[in-house]
Amino acid sequence: MSRERVEPLIVVRDLAKVYRMEGYAVTALGKVTMEIRTGEFVAVMGPSGSGKSTFMNLLGCLDRPSGGEYWLAGEKVSQLSADALAAIRNHRIGFVFQSFNLLPRTSALENVELPLLYSHVSADERHKRALLRLQEVGLAERAEHHPAQLSGGQQQRVAIARALVNDPVLILADEPTGALDTRTSFEVMGLLQDLNRRGLTVVLVTHEHDIADFASRVISFRDGHIVDDRRVQPVDALRKLRELEPYSEQTVAEAL
């Protein structure tokens, strides 16, 4: 039986980024060529200055390449206008950051609704879709809580719900567990694995090998180039959670 070919969601050809400062050039990314298939879970690793963050910014249409080409879902986005790139970011890409980036004076529900404000969605529809996403990450009962009333893990779940609210084709997660303890990190990675199993493509930047272990492919950067690209058997986050000691009553109280 022939195996059905999965089309690439991301295609980059000779993608490069050069910063020019005070008469000299710094190459942050040097002619990278690769593909990421729809439904993959990819961890991007590398030391500081390796090019991994530059690569993530280019994938997220947060910056423009100095050279090369980038296709996302069959559309060449590497030379689009600023307005067109903003539309790509809003409709096709969901972002998750280490620092959560939640608005402190608004509720979890309002934070999740935020991307829909730029999509001209009615208030009733915004509320409905945001609440549905909060339900998916297990926080429907916390919809009216402000970020300060939530634990770090809960705040990151709100951020993931916000990333999902516009039904993106791609989730870009930049060190999403960097501010979390071990157990909460595993919980967040379990959520990302569940989303990936449902077919969502996830690209994760991390410097932690035990977090990269949850991905099914690991791409390593050094000096602006890919030095390793391998598919691996991912560790199951829920199994890792079961291996940890259970919460004490005090820890539970602090988490809530």
SVG drawing of the C-alpha trace seen along z (x, -y; Angstrom):
<svg xmlns="http://www.w3.org/2000/svg" viewBox="-24 -53 56 55">
<polyline fill="none" stroke="black" stroke-width="0.4" points="0.0,0.0 1.4,-3.4 1.9,-5.9 0.0,-9.2 2.3,-12.1 1.9,-14.9 2.3,-18.3 4.7,-20.7 3.2,-23.6 6.5,-25.5 9.0,-25.7 12.2,-27.8 14.8,-28.1 18.2,-29.8 16.5,-31.9 19.0,-34.4 19.0,-37.3 21.9,-39.9 21.9,-42.8 23.9,-45.8 25.3,-48.0 27.8,-50.9 29.4,-49.8 29.6,-46.1 27.3,-43.1 26.3,-40.4 24.9,-37.2 22.2,-35.9 20.9,-33.3 22.8,-31.9 20.9,-30.4 18.7,-27.9 16.8,-25.4 14.2,-23.0 10.6,-22.0 8.1,-21.3 5.2,-19.1 1.7,-19.7 1.1,-18.0 4.7,-17.9 5.8,-18.8 9.3,-20.4 11.7,-21.6 14.3,-24.2 17.4,-24.2 20.8,-26.0 23.0,-28.1 22.6,-31.9 23.4,-33.5 22.9,-30.3 20.1,-31.8 17.2,-29.9 15.3,-33.0 15.9,-34.8 14.6,-31.7 11.5,-31.7 10.9,-35.4 11.0,-34.9 8.6,-31.9 6.3,-34.1 6.4,-36.9 7.7,-39.2 10.8,-40.1 11.7,-40.1 14.5,-37.9 17.5,-39.5 17.4,-36.8 15.8,-33.6 12.2,-32.5 9.5,-31.4 6.2,-29.7 3.5,-29.2 0.6,-26.9 1.4,-27.3 1.6,-31.1 4.9,-32.9 5.1,-35.3 8.8,-36.3 8.1,-39.5 4.6,-40.5 3.8,-44.0 3.7,-44.9 -0.1,-44.9 -0.2,-41.5 2.2,-40.0 0.1,-41.4 -2.9,-39.5 -0.9,-36.3 0.2,-36.6 -3.4,-37.2 -5.2,-34.6 -2.7,-31.8 -0.2,-31.8 -0.7,-31.4 2.0,-32.7 2.9,-31.4 5.7,-33.2 7.7,-32.5 6.4,-35.6 2.7,-34.8 2.1,-38.4 -1.3,-38.7 -2.9,-42.1 -2.9,-42.4 -6.1,-44.4 -8.4,-42.2 -10.0,-38.9 -8.8,-35.6 -11.7,-35.6 -10.9,-39.1 -7.3,-38.2 -8.3,-35.2 -10.7,-37.4 -8.0,-40.0 -6.9,-38.5 -10.5,-38.5 -10.8,-42.3 -8.5,-42.6 -10.7,-40.2 -13.9,-42.3 -15.7,-39.5 -18.9,-40.4 -18.8,-40.6 -21.1,-37.6 -19.0,-35.5 -15.8,-36.6 -17.2,-35.6 -18.4,-32.2 -15.1,-31.3 -12.9,-32.5 -14.9,-30.6 -14.7,-27.4 -10.9,-27.7 -10.7,-28.2 -12.8,-25.1 -10.3,-23.2 -7.4,-24.2 -9.4,-23.4 -10.0,-26.9 -13.6,-27.7 -14.3,-28.2 -11.5,-30.8 -12.8,-32.9 -13.4,-36.0 -10.2,-35.8 -7.4,-38.3 -3.8,-37.1 -2.7,-38.0 -5.4,-35.6 -3.9,-32.7 -0.9,-30.5 1.9,-30.5 0.7,-27.3 -2.9,-28.7 -1.6,-31.9 0.2,-29.9 -2.9,-27.9 -4.8,-31.2 -2.0,-32.2 -2.4,-29.0 -6.2,-29.5 -5.5,-33.0 -3.1,-31.5 -5.8,-29.0 -8.8,-31.4 -8.3,-32.3 -8.0,-28.7 -4.3,-29.0 -2.5,-26.5 0.7,-26.9 1.6,-27.4 4.9,-29.0 6.0,-28.6 9.1,-30.5 10.4,-29.0 6.8,-28.4 8.0,-26.5 10.9,-28.8 9.0,-30.5 7.4,-27.3 8.3,-24.5 8.8,-21.0 5.3,-19.6 3.7,-22.6 6.1,-22.5 5.0,-18.9 1.4,-19.9 1.9,-22.6 3.8,-20.2 1.0,-17.6 -1.4,-20.2 0.7,-21.0 1.1,-17.3 -2.7,-16.9 -3.1,-19.8 -0.5,-18.3 -2.3,-14.9 -5.4,-16.7 -3.4,-17.8 -2.0,-21.2 1.6,-21.9 3.7,-23.1 7.2,-24.7 8.8,-25.1 12.0,-27.0 13.7,-25.8 17.2,-25.4 16.0,-22.6 16.7,-19.1 14.1,-17.5 11.5,-19.8 12.7,-19.1 12.2,-15.4 8.4,-15.9 8.7,-16.8 8.9,-14.4 11.6,-16.3 14.6,-18.3 16.4,-20.9 19.6,-22.3 21.2,-25.6 24.7,-26.9 26.3,-30.0 23.2,-30.7 23.1,-27.2 21.2,-24.0 23.8,-21.5 21.4,-18.6 17.9,-17.7 16.4,-14.4 13.1,-12.7 12.8,-11.1 10.3,-9.2 8.7,-11.8 8.4,-11.3 4.8,-11.2 4.2,-14.2 1.3,-12.6 3.5,-9.6 6.2,-11.9 3.6,-13.6 2.6,-10.3 6.2,-9.6 6.4,-12.7 5.6,-12.8 1.9,-13.9 1.2,-17.4 1.2,-18.0 -1.8,-19.9 0.4,-23.0 1.5,-22.9 -2.1,-22.4 -3.1,-25.5 -0.3,-27.5 -1.1,-26.4 -4.7,-27.4"/>
</svg>
